[in-house]
Amino acid sequence: MNLVDDSTMMDFSSLLNNFQNINQPTNTEHNCNHDHNHNCDHSLTSSVTAEETKTQEETKTQDEPIRENDIMIQMNMEMAIQNIPESLFKIDMLFIEGALNSKTLRIFLDTGAGTSVMTLQKCKELGLDYLIDDEYKGQAIGVGTASIVGRIHYLDLQINDFQIGIGLSIMETMKSDDFDILLGLDVLTSNGAMIDLVNKQIIFKDNFKVKFIR
């Protein structure tokens, strides 16, 4: 049996009474001009108003981070416009002009490609298909796959008044018809190429400079 003295019982009773008083609805006197048959439920009105206020506060709390995020994104874009405007617009790829068998070619400089390539159709147009070594046929795997019919191990590519040596994998087809030859890192590296984006040119070994074309 737990023994509780009188002072403790009195304190508990006081707390209980206070709790009951707090939870009892407060009757506020008001003037109401409704007729006697109409029930005026102000406690319901107060409850609805409280719910509306809560909903508005929750909506405001949810909206504020979104608005703040929009501001941060706008500031971030303004920094890009000021410092790196080129990142927000389409940049032209890098092309130069050259020639094989005295036929002018549009050449795509692709530092993201490991191998230099040309299509079988273009190879036949240039009269070079007799040089294709079909021991090197296979599949090129990148964004999708394409068939390699073979390889031409060496050609002299004429660029302006000088020549560079290139080797080409011959593709059955290529998705783009915007160029005739793609020069990748194999040719660019072997010829000591440096891409000069400031002056819009490529510099080969022995300081041969070639301007990009559009």
C-alpha positions in Angstrom: 0.0 0.0 0.0 1.3 3.5 -1.0 0.9 6.1 1.8 0.1 9.6 0.6 0.0 12.5 3.1 -2.8 15.1 3.1 -0.6 17.8 1.6 0.1 15.6 -1.4 -3.6 14.9 -1.9 -4.4 18.6 -1.7 -1.8 19.3 -4.4 -3.1 16.6 -6.6 -6.7 17.8 -6.2 -5.6 21.4 -7.1 -3.8 20.1 -10.2 -6.8 18.1 -11.3 -9.2 21.0 -10.8 -6.9 23.3 -12.8 -6.7 20.7 -15.6 -10.5 20.4 -15.8 -10.9 24.2 -15.8 -8.4 24.5 -18.7 -10.2 21.9 -20.8 -13.7 23.3 -20.2 -15.0 25.5 -23.1 -15.1 29.2 -22.2 -18.5 30.7 -22.4 -18.1 34.2 -23.8 -21.1 36.6 -23.6 -22.1 38.0 -26.9 -25.0 39.6 -28.6 -26.6 37.4 -31.1 -29.6 38.6 -33.1 -30.5 35.2 -34.4 -34.1 34.0 -33.9 -34.7 31.4 -31.2 -35.0 28.5 -33.7 -31.4 29.0 -34.9 -28.5 27.4 -33.2 -25.4 29.6 -33.1 -22.4 27.3 -32.8 -19.5 29.7 -32.2 -17.3 26.8 -31.0 -17.6 25.3 -34.5 -16.8 28.6 -36.1 -13.7 29.0 -33.9 -12.7 25.4 -34.8 -13.1 26.1 -38.6 -11.1 29.3 -38.3 -8.3 27.6 -36.5 -8.1 24.9 -39.1 -8.0 27.5 -41.9 -5.2 29.4 -40.1 -3.3 26.1 -39.7 -3.7 25.3 -43.3 -2.5 28.7 -44.4 0.5 28.5 -42.2 1.4 25.1 -43.5 1.0 26.3 -47.1 3.2 29.3 -46.4 5.8 27.1 -44.8 5.8 24.8 -47.9 6.0 27.7 -50.4 8.8 29.6 -48.7 11.6 27.0 -49.5 10.4 26.9 -53.1 10.6 30.7 -53.5 14.0 30.7 -51.8 15.1 27.9 -54.1 14.0 29.9 -57.2 16.0 32.9 -56.0 19.1 30.7 -55.6 18.6 29.3 -59.1 18.2 32.8 -60.6 21.4 34.0 -58.8 23.2 30.9 -60.0 22.2 31.6 -63.6 23.3 35.2 -63.4 26.7 34.0 -62.3 26.9 31.7 -65.3 25.9 34.6 -67.6 28.6 36.8 -66.2 31.4 34.3 -66.0 30.7 31.4 -68.5 28.1 32.7 -71.0 29.2 30.0 -73.6 27.8 27.3 -71.3 24.2 28.6 -71.9 24.3 28.5 -75.7 25.0 26.0 -78.4 28.7 25.9 -79.3 29.9 25.0 -82.8 31.9 21.8 -83.2 35.5 22.0 -84.5 36.0 21.6 -88.2 38.9 22.2 -90.6 39.4 21.7 -94.3 41.8 19.3 -95.9 42.2 17.1 -99.0 42.9 13.5 -100.0 43.5 12.6 -103.6 43.1 16.3 -104.5 39.5 16.2 -103.2 38.5 18.8 -100.6 37.1 17.3 -97.4 35.3 18.7 -94.3 37.2 17.3 -91.3 35.7 17.0 -87.8 38.1 17.3 -84.9 36.8 15.1 -82.2 38.9 14.9 -79.0 36.3 12.6 -77.5 37.0 9.9 -80.1 39.9 7.5 -79.7 40.0 6.5 -83.4 39.9 8.4 -86.6 37.3 7.2 -89.1 35.8 7.6 -92.6 32.8 5.9 -94.2 33.1 3.2 -96.8 31.1 5.3 -99.3 33.5 8.3 -98.9 36.5 5.9 -99.2 35.1 4.6 -102.5 34.4 8.2 -103.7 38.1 9.0 -103.1 39.3 5.9 -104.8 41.0 4.6 -101.7 39.0 1.4 -101.0 41.7 -0.8 -102.5 43.8 0.1 -99.4 41.3 -1.3 -96.9 42.7 -4.1 -94.7 39.7 -6.2 -93.8 41.7 -8.0 -91.1 40.7 -5.1 -88.9 36.9 -5.3 -89.4 34.8 -5.5 -86.3 32.4 -3.4 -84.2 32.8 0.2 -83.0 31.1 0.6 -79.6 30.2 4.0 -78.3 26.7 5.6 -78.3 25.3 2.6 -80.1 27.3 0.3 -82.3 28.5 0.5 -85.9 30.3 -1.9 -88.2 34.0 -1.4 -89.1 34.8 -2.9 -92.5 38.5 -2.5 -92.2 41.3 -0.1 -91.8 43.6 2.1 -94.0 46.9 2.2 -92.2 48.4 5.3 -93.7 47.4 8.3 -95.8 48.9 11.8 -96.3 46.3 14.3 -95.5 46.9 17.7 -97.2 46.0 20.7 -95.0 46.8 24.1 -96.5 50.5 23.8 -97.7 51.6 20.9 -95.5 50.7 17.3 -94.9 50.1 15.1 -91.9 50.1 11.3 -91.7 46.8 9.7 -90.7 45.3 6.2 -90.3 41.6 5.6 -90.6 39.1 3.0 -89.6 36.6 2.5 -92.4 33.0 2.5 -91.1 30.1 0.9 -93.0 27.9 3.9 -92.1 28.0 6.9 -89.8 25.0 8.7 -88.3 26.2 12.2 -89.3 26.7 13.4 -92.9 28.0 16.8 -91.7 31.7 15.8 -92.3 33.8 13.5 -94.5 36.5 12.5 -92.0 36.6 12.4 -88.2 40.0 12.9 -86.7 40.3 11.4 -83.2 42.9 11.4 -80.5 45.1 8.8 -82.3 45.8 11.2 -85.2 45.8 14.4 -83.1 48.3 12.9 -80.6 50.7 11.5 -83.2 50.8 14.9 -84.9 51.3 16.9 -81.7 48.1 18.8 -82.1 47.0 21.6 -79.7 43.5 23.0 -79.8 43.6 26.8 -79.4 40.0 27.8 -78.6 40.9 31.4 -78.0 42.2 32.0 -81.5 39.9 29.4 -83.0 42.6 27.2 -84.5 44.5 24.0 -84.2 48.3 23.9 -84.1 50.1 20.9 -85.4 53.7 20.0 -84.7 56.3 22.3 -86.3 53.8 25.1 -85.5 51.5 24.6 -88.5 48.3 26.6 -87.7 44.9 25.9 -89.2 41.9 28.0 -88.6 38.5 26.4 -87.8 35.8 26.6 -90.4 32.0 26.7 -89.8 
